[in-house]
Amino acid sequence: MITLEQVHELARLRGEVFPVTTLFLSLDGGRDKRKADILIKDLIKKQRAELDQRPLSRAQRDSVEQDFAAMLRFVHHFDRHGARSIAVFSSAGAGLWRFHALAQPVRDRLVVDTHAHVRPLTRLLGQFRRAVVILLARDHASLATIAVGEMRGLVRLTGDVPHEVKAGGFAGSAERRLERHAEDRLHRFVKLVAERTTDALRSDPDALLVAGGPPDVLAELDTCIPGALQERIIARIPLGPESPPAEVLARVSAEVRRHEQENGIRIARTAIRDREATGLAAVGLKPVLGAFGRGQVATLAIAPGLVRPGLACGACHGLALDGSACPACGGGLLPVPDIVEELVGRALARSVTVIEVEGEPELDAVGGIAALLRYRTNGKTAA
């Protein structure tokens, strides 16, 4: 299960001398080892043709060839264990090797650049943000974490809560005592579950919360979850501890995707509509690049299909759409095939929040990109 922290670390992988080779390979569609071997060989063949046009030194080319050979061996011997795709990052000359087995498919790609390409991982994390899921019955519960299509860390809890209350005693007084006893036991059990859930949320500040169970038990849970964590509850679902794991995984993943899409749309619309009023937003690729270069960007909202060629500084790694000199340091600019990929990588390396927003007409109308800013410079910042 890849985490946001791991993606930030990957985004910081940069070959100061030797290139970094990035491989994303889907294992879906019934691909066996032979088909996967053929596919990666085709990707390497295409990448070699592109590398012939680049001014790499002998040592740099040797490093890349070692990356290719290592990736070929890795794919051939990889034991899938349910993985639907893999992400591999290598720079033999720099002694770098990272790989992640992914529970969701990705688009096949092989890239050789000065840094690791991580944008496909931002899509996965945006669609499958981590969620703590708690499923309750009156006397037992299950607690787990779900992210990127996987369920991990399942914990089962039990409580001593009576199932039935039988009538008895004078005018039902014994029954009422038993009812109060059962309610007290239920409250104690739900309080224990809430404490475990709270611990899980506090140890993972980025995680959301999805709760499932009977309405009366969920209502009891609401009284036990601290108010500061209540806002992280994104859904209450009609599933319980006995629900099939596949059904729980599918339902929680759908709720997380819905929440993240709504959140992305809200951020994009806030940036677009408030840029004139507050100056704390940038809209359009050129204004966003400028704000990023000044260190203003806190959150990026990007349309998934946005791809644009641009320029990158070889000295300070600044980004620009045009010009002959870096706007930040005055150094020389080199062409890059996709400046949005460069921007996403640099943003993640700085722990900037990156959200891909699909199917939002207002964002598409302004060029597919907007940013919320930490502060203003020189008055208002707008497109």
URDA-V585109 format. One record per run of one state. SS is the DSSP state (H for helix, E for strand, C for the rest). FROM is the first residue (numbers start at 1). TO is the last residue. If there is no record, write none. Layout:
SS|FROM|TO  SS|FROM|TO
This chain:
C|1|3  H|4|11  C|12|13  E|14|14  C|15|19  E|20|26  C|27|32  H|33|51  C|52|57  H|58|77  C|78|84  E|85|91  H|92|94  C|95|95  E|96|102  C|103|108  E|109|113  C|114|114  E|115|115  C|116|118  H|119|127  C|128|130  E|131|136  C|137|139  E|140|147  C|148|149  E|150|158  C|159|169  H|170|203  C|204|207  E|208|212  C|213|214  H|215|224  C|225|226  H|227|230  C|231|232  E|233|237  C|238|244  H|245|278  C|279|280  E|281|283  C|284|284  H|285|293  C|294|296  E|297|302  C|303|309  E|310|313  C|314|318  E|319|320  C|321|324  E|325|325  C|326|331  E|332|336  C|337|338  H|339|349  C|350|352  E|353|356  C|357|360  H|361|365  C|366|368  E|369|373  C|374|383
